[in-house]
């Protein structure tokens, strides 16, 4: 990651989480939705731009601490992409899982098209045809 940025291994502030999701192209969330995400996650990483203090990237891990870990909310502001921010976030989260989890953790994520090259570059592979991600649609 470029030296203009600082990796911080905690959740970002609620307002930054909401802003970053929206500005990075993820589905928008309210502060009421964001607050439990910040406190209920197994691990967090976010990135600040050193000169402005702006939160420009983030990711988190949902998990049981035993064997199942799901990486979510991977986001980098478009103006800051291409500087190693996403790679720094995801590798720090994977390293934390491997350091603190029992042997052989199961690590998953849902890979939207823009993130797939990054995820593949750190070792993720398509689960198909063995497994397929599914979602329960809103009613």
Secondary structure, DSSP 8 states (H G I E B T S, - for coil): --TTEEEESS---HHHHHHHHHHTTS----HHHHHHHHHH-SEEEEEEETTT--EEEEEEEEE-SSSEEEEEEEEE-GGGTTSSHHHHHHHHHHHHHHHHS-SS-EEEE---GGGHHHHHHTT----TTT---------
